[in-house]
């Protein structure tokens, strides 16, 4: 049976664990998500072969959700499960391209049936991939997504060192602190650590600590008992319990207030806690990955963050570079975003003009990879030809050079210096190797030689 990447999406964590443990026996790589938002992040970060989807997720229109997944990921094989099966929904699921529609049940016969269907789906996916490889229409940058490192695309030396560090620490119990500017991909790195570890088939649970007030944050972390406070009409299971045996990612951890910091420290020390309003200790086995865009050392010095909690979180620290410090990755990332958004928007796009690439490389990218992603999406939507040109880019990108707020009539003169620097950086990265430099810049070797001649760059002098 071909080994497949399988994503299990269900709001019931116990069910996702059951399915994950079942399919891991067949040597599949399993990912799990408890919400549509987390599922979409995983689908974008990994080349998922098979999606096992609960049709009746809370606050979700089943038909719209199935249609969205089918349009966005037509090559991903889809199996739909539900605890409340209905004939109309089954018909709709099959019409929308689902391989099968099954009742969700832990009955051994049902689980065996699911396992058999997954084996069939793996075979089907293998045939689809083989057909794509032999189809000449599937060749080219857009037809073949860049795999990268667990979905993180980079040829930058600092990022390569981070990839090695992730592999080294993945199977340890050590907590990890990720620091980087907004938009540098801190959650992607956290997911890569989880995916590379022995916990990869277990829950990966996220919480943005900047989005909640103290009372809500405490409840989201530790859960609460019925009647614990006004509005607590039912027991609520917190993120720590949901992440048990897996990984809990705490984003923007610097925003946690002192009272909750003290409770978080206790959990890290004892691996036990009580729900808000509860008295029964609950034990958990959770690895913590925290992220911040503010240096916690500075907050500790200002007495705004507990030093003992900082040391508990900062067992291993990963410092993510800004996109402007890994400029050689800009063409790679831009092409990957172009491939994705062209597919989603049904557009036939081949790439970027040289002038557009030069402008993207010269821009500061204060919003980092996330800003680049949004710029490419806008360009794809506005593109009038098969190549993204400078006129398809936002005005702030066009204003990169010259302070007048407009692109001068001599565009080549204006773009010349940043383009030259991009060429030099790429050549230095690859030791003057023309083939690899051209591949990094997504241009032909003929075009590269012409540009080297124009700027009087001698690749042999760089080797």
C-alpha positions in Angstrom: 0.0 0.0 0.0 1.4 3.4 -0.9 2.3 5.6 2.1 0.0 8.6 2.3 -0.2 11.9 4.1 -3.7 11.8 5.8 -5.5 14.7 7.5 -8.3 13.8 10.0 -10.6 16.7 10.7 -13.1 16.3 13.5 -14.2 18.4 16.5 -14.0 15.3 18.7 -10.3 14.9 19.8 -10.9 11.3 21.0 -12.2 10.3 17.6 -9.3 11.9 15.7 -6.9 9.9 18.1 -8.8 6.7 17.4 -8.6 7.1 13.6 -5.0 8.3 13.8 -3.9 5.3 15.8 -5.8 3.0 13.4 -4.1 4.3 10.3 -0.6 4.7 11.7 -0.4 0.9 11.7 -0.3 1.0 7.9 2.6 3.4 8.1 0.7 6.5 6.9 1.7 10.0 8.0 -1.2 11.3 10.0 -2.2 14.9 10.8 -5.2 16.0 12.8 -7.3 19.2 13.2 -10.3 20.1 15.3 -11.5 23.0 13.2 -11.8 24.1 9.6 -9.3 26.9 10.2 -6.6 24.4 11.5 -7.4 22.1 8.6 -6.8 24.8 6.0 -3.5 25.6 7.6 -2.4 22.0 7.4 -3.6 21.6 3.9 -1.5 24.6 2.8 1.5 23.6 4.8 1.6 19.9 3.7 0.8 18.0 0.5 -2.1 16.1 1.9 -3.1 13.0 -0.1 -6.2 12.1 1.8 -8.7 14.1 3.8 -11.0 12.3 6.3 -13.6 15.0 7.1 -16.5 15.1 9.6 -19.4 16.5 7.6 -21.3 18.0 10.6 -18.7 20.2 12.2 -20.1 22.8 14.6 -21.2 26.1 13.0 -20.4 24.9 9.6 -22.5 24.5 6.5 -21.7 20.9 5.3 -22.4 21.4 1.6 -20.5 24.7 1.4 -17.5 23.2 3.3 -17.3 20.1 1.0 -17.5 22.3 -2.1 -14.8 24.6 -0.8 -12.4 21.7 -0.1 -13.1 20.1 -3.5 -12.5 23.4 -5.4 -9.3 24.3 -3.4 -7.8 20.8 -3.3 -9.1 18.9 -6.3 -6.2 16.3 -6.1 -6.8 15.4 -2.5 -8.9 12.3 -2.1 -11.9 13.0 0.2 -13.7 10.6 2.6 -16.7 12.0 4.5 -17.7 10.7 7.9 -20.6 11.7 10.1 -22.3 10.6 13.3 -25.7 11.8 11.8 -25.8 10.2 8.4 -28.5 11.2 5.9 -29.3 10.1 2.4 -29.4 13.7 0.9 -26.1 14.5 2.5 -24.5 11.3 1.2 -25.7 12.1 -2.3 -24.4 15.6 -2.1 -21.0 14.4 -0.8 -20.6 11.9 -3.6 -21.6 14.6 -6.2 -19.0 16.9 -4.8 -16.3 14.2 -5.4 -16.1 12.3 -2.1 -14.7 8.8 -2.5 -17.0 7.5 0.2 -19.5 8.6 2.8 -19.5 6.6 6.1 -21.1 6.6 9.5 -18.7 7.5 12.2 -18.5 4.6 14.7 -15.9 2.9 16.9 -17.5 -0.4 16.2 -14.6 -2.8 15.0 -16.5 -3.6 11.8 -16.8 0.1 10.9 -13.2 0.8 11.7 -12.1 -2.1 9.5 -14.3 -0.7 6.7 -12.7 2.7 7.1 -9.2 1.2 7.0 -10.1 -0.7 3.8 -11.4 2.4 2.2 -8.3 4.3 3.1 -6.2 1.6 1.5 -8.3 2.0 -1.7 -7.9 5.8 -1.5 -4.1 5.4 -1.2 -4.1 3.3 -4.3 -6.2 5.8 -6.1 -4.0 8.7 -5.0 -0.9 6.7 -6.2 -2.4 6.3 -9.7 -3.3 10.0 -9.8 0.3 11.0 -8.9 1.7 8.6 -11.5 -0.5 10.0 -14.2 0.5 13.6 -13.3 4.2 12.7 -13.5 3.9 11.2 -17.0 1.6 13.9 -18.3 3.7 16.6 -20.1 1.0 19.2 -19.3 1.9 18.8 -15.6 5.5 19.9 -16.1 6.7 23.3 -15.0 6.9 25.4 -11.8 3.2 25.7 -11.3 2.3 22.1 -11.8 4.8 20.8 -9.2 4.5 22.4 -5.7 7.7 23.0 -3.8 7.7 20.6 -0.8 10.2 22.4 1.4 10.7 21.3 5.0 7.3 20.2 6.4 5.8 22.9 4.1 8.3 25.6 4.9 10.0 26.8 1.8 13.6 28.2 2.1 17.1 28.0 0.7 18.4 30.5 3.2 21.4 29.3 5.3 19.8 30.5 8.6 16.6 28.7 7.8 18.5 25.5 6.9 20.1 25.7 10.3 16.7 26.0 11.9 15.5 22.9 9.9 18.4 21.0 11.3 17.7 22.2 14.8 14.0 21.1 14.5 15.1 17.6 13.5 17.5 17.5 16.5 14.9 18.6 19.1 11.8 17.1 17.6 11.7 14.0 19.8 12.8 15.6 23.0 10.4 16.7 25.7 11.9 20.2 25.8 9.6 23.2 25.5 10.4 25.6 22.7 10.3 29.4 22.4 10.0 30.8 18.9 10.8 34.5 18.4 10.3 36.4 15.2 8.5 39.4 13.7 4.8 39.1 12.8 4.3 37.1 9.6 7.6 35.2 9.7 5.9 31.8 10.1 6.1 31.0 13.8 3.1 28.7 13.7 4.5 26.9 10.6 7.7 26.2 12.6 5.7 25.0 15.6 3.7 22.6 13.3 7.0 21.4 11.8 8.4 20.5 15.2 5.2 18.6 16.0 5.1 16.9 12.7 8.7 15.8 13.0 8.2 14.4 16.5 6.8 11.1 17.8 3.7 13.2 18.7 2.9 13.8 15.1 -0.2 11.6 15.2 -1.5 13.3 18.4 -3.3 16.6 18.8 -1.8 19.9 17.8 -3.8 22.6 19.6 -3.3 26.3 19.1 -4.2 29.4 21.2 -3.6 33.0 20.4 -2.9 34.6 23.8 -3.3 38.1 22.5 -7.0 37.7 21.5 -8.6 37.0 25.0 -9.2 38.8 28.2 -7.8 37.3 31.4 -10.9 35.3 32.4 -11.5 33.9 28.9 -7.8 33.1 28.5 -7.8 31.2 31.8 -10.9 29.3 30.8 -9.5 28.5 27.3 -6.2 27.2 28.8 -7.5 25.1 31.7 -11.3 24.8 31.0 -14.0 25.5 33.6 -16.7 23.7 35.5 -20.4 24.4 35.1 -21.3 27.4 37.3 -17.7 28.5 37.7 -18.7 32.0 36.7 -21.6 33.9 35.2 -22.4 32.4 31.8 -20.7 29.1 32.5 -23.7 26.9 31.8 -21.7 23.8 30.9 -18.4 22.2 31.6 -15.7 23.4 29.2 -12.6 21.4 28.3 -9.6 23.6 27.9 -6.7 23.6 25.5 -4.4 21.7 27.8 -6.8 18.8 28.1 -7.4 18.8 24.3 -3.7 18.8 23.7 -3.0 15.8 26.0 -0.3 13.5 24.6 0.3 16.1 21.9 1.5 19.7 21.5 0.1 23.0 22.6 1.1 26.1 20.7 0.8 29.3 22.6 1.0 32.2 20.1 2.0 35.7 21.4 2.7 34.4 24.8 4.1 37.8 25.9 0.4 39.0 26.2 -0.4 36.6 29.1 -1.2 38.6 32.2 0.7 37.9 35.5 -2.1 35.9 37.2 -2.4 33.5 34.3 1.4 33.4 34.0 1.5 32.0 37.6 -1.0 29.2 36.8 0.8 28.4 33.5 4.1 28.0 35.5 2.5 25.6 37.9 1.3 23.4 35.0 4.8 23.4 33.5 6.3 22.4 36.8 3.8 19.7 37.9 2.0 18.8 34.7 -1.3 19.1 36.6 -4.0 21.7 36.9 -7.6 22.2 37.9 -10.4 23.6 35.8 -11.7 27.0 36.7 -14.2 26.4 39.5 -12.9 22.8 39.9 -10.9 21.0 42.7 -9.9 17.8 41.0 -6.3 17.7 39.7 -6.0 16.8 36.1 -2.7 15.4 34.8 -1.6 16.0 31.2 1.4 15.1 29.0 1.7 18.2 26.8 4.7 19.7 25.0 4.6 23.5 25.0 5.8 25.6 22.0 5.4 29.3 22.7 5.9 32.2 20.2 6.3 35.9 20.6 7.2 38.9 18.4 8.5 40.7 21.5 11.8 39.6 23.1 10.8 38.1 26.4 14.1 39.0 27.9 13.2 42.6 27.7 9.8 42.0 29.3 11.5 40.1 32.1 13.8 43.0 32.7 10.8 45.3 32.9 9.1 42.9 35.4 6.3 42.4 32.8 6.9 38.7 32.4 7.9 36.1 35.1 11.6 35.2 34.9 10.9 31.6 36.1 8.2 31.1 33.5 10.5 32.5 30.8 13.2 29.9 31.7 10.6 27.1 31.6 9.5 28.1 28.1 12.9 29.0 26.8 14.5 25.5 27.0 15.2 25.7 23.3 15.0 29.1 21.4 14.4 29.5 17.7 15.0 32.9 16.2 13.3 33.3 12.9 14.8 35.7 10.4 12.7 38.4 8.7 11.9 37.9 5.1 14.2 40.9 4.1 17.1 38.9 5.6 16.3 35.9 3.4 15.8 37.7 0.2 16.8 34.7 -1.9 13.6 33.0 -0.7 11.3 35.7 -2.2 11.2 34.3 -5.7 10.6 30.8 -4.4 7.8 31.8 -2.1 6.2 34.1 -4.6 6.1 31.3 -7.2 4.6 28.9 -4.6 1.9 31.4 -3.7 1.3 32.1 -7.3 0.8 28.4 -8.0 -1.6 28.1 -5.1 -3.7 31.2 -5.8 -3.8 30.6 -9.6 -5.3 27.2 -8.9 -7.8 28.5 -6.4 -8.9 31.3 -8.7 -8.9 29.3 -11.9 -6.3 31.4 -13.7 -3.7 30.2 -16.2 -0.5 31.9 -14.9 3.1 31.0 -15.7 5.1 33.3 -13.4 6.4 36.8 -12.9 8.2 39.2 -15.3 11.9 40.0 -14.4 10.9 43.5 -13.5 8.2 42.3 -11.1 10.7 39.8 -9.4 13.2 42.7 -9.0 10.6 44.9 -7.3 9.5 42.1 -5.0 13.2 41.5 -4.1 13.8 45.2 -3.3 10.8 45.7 -1.1 11.2 45.9 2.7 8.4 43.4 3.6 7.6 44.7 7.1 4.8 42.1 7.2 7.2 39.4 6.1 5.9 36.2 4.4 2.3 36.9 5.3 2.5 40.3 3.5 4.2 38.6 0.4 1.4 36.1 0.4 -1.3 38.8 0.4 0.6 40.8 -2.4 0.7 37.7 -4.6 -3.0 37.0 -4.1 -3.9 40.5 -5.1 -1.6 40.3 -8.1 -3.2 37.0 -9.2 -6.7 38.4 -8.9 -5.7 41.5 -11.0 -3.4 39.8 -13.5 -4.4 40.5 -17.1 -1.9 38.2 -18.8 -0.1 34.9 -18.1 2.8 36.7 -16.3 2.5 38.9 -13.3 4.0 42.3 -14.2 4.8 45.4 -12.1 1.4 46.9 -13.0 -0.3 44.1 -11.2 1.6 44.8 -7.9 0.2 47.2 -5.2 1.3 50.8 -5.3 3.4 50.5 -2.1 5.6 47.9 -3.9 6.0 50.2 -6.9 7.1 53.0 -4.6 10.0 50.9 -3.3 12.6 52.9 -5.3 12.6 56.7 -5.4 10.8 58.8 -2.9 8.5 60.6 -5.3 5.7 58.0 -4.9 5.7 56.9 -8.5 7.6 54.7 -10.9 9.8 56.8 -13.1 9.7 56.6 -16.9 13.0 54.9 -16.9 11.8 51.7 -15.1 14.9 49.7 -16.0 17.2 52.3 -14.5 15.1 52.4 -11.4 15.1 48.6 -11.0 18.7 48.0 -12.1 20.4 48.3 -8.7 18.1 46.0 -6.7 18.1 43.4 -9.6 21.9 43.5 -9.6 22.0 42.9 -5.9 19.5 40.0 -6.2 21.8 38.4 -8.8 24.9 38.8 -6.7 23.2 37.4 -3.6 21.9 34.4 -5.5 25.3 33.7 -7.1 27.1 34.0 -3.8 24.6 31.6 -2.2 25.4 29.0 -4.9 29.1 29.7 -5.3 28.7 31.1 -8.8 26.8 28.0 -10.1 24.7 29.2 -13.1 22.2 26.3 -13.2 21.3 26.5 -9.5 21.2 30.3 -9.5 18.8 30.4 -12.5 16.6 27.8 -10.8 16.5 29.9 -7.6 15.5 33.0 -9.5 13.0 31.1 -11.7 14.6 32.3 -14.9 16.3 30.5 -17.8 20.1 30.2 -17.9 20.0 32.3 -21.2 18.2 35.1 -19.4 20.7 34.9 -16.5 23.7 35.1 -18.8 22.2 38.2 -20.4 21.6 39.9 -17.1 25.2 39.1 -15.9 26.5 40.6 -19.1 24.3 43.7 -18.6 25.6 44.3 -15.1 29.2 43.2 -15.9 29.1 40.4 -13.3 31.7 37.6 -13.6 30.3 34.4 -12.0 33.8 32.9 -12.0 35.0 35.7 -9.7 32.4 34.6 -7.2 33.3 30.9 -7.1 
